[in-house]
Amino acid sequence: MYNFVAFVAVLFALAAVLRVDFCFTIAYFFAGIYMVSRMWSKRVVKQLTIRRDLTQRAFLGDEMDVTANPPPISW
């Protein structure tokens, strides 16, 4: 990710030095994509849930069966 931020910074600096509007547009576009993807991934992680089913009691050294059931996701 840091390489991407550095790439956008270099692209923005290059656009400022050369005064090319197209490079400014591309730099803003990449920066916007980066910010939206960061916010989206944080939102997805907050809404992620999982439920585990396991037995209530076990002795030391016993093997237990654990079932993980992710909820169905409606897209």
Secondary structure, DSSP 8 states (H G I E B T S, - for coil): -HHHHHHHHHHHHHHHHHT-HHHHHHHHHHHHHHHHHHHHHHHHHHH---EEE--S---TT-----EEE------
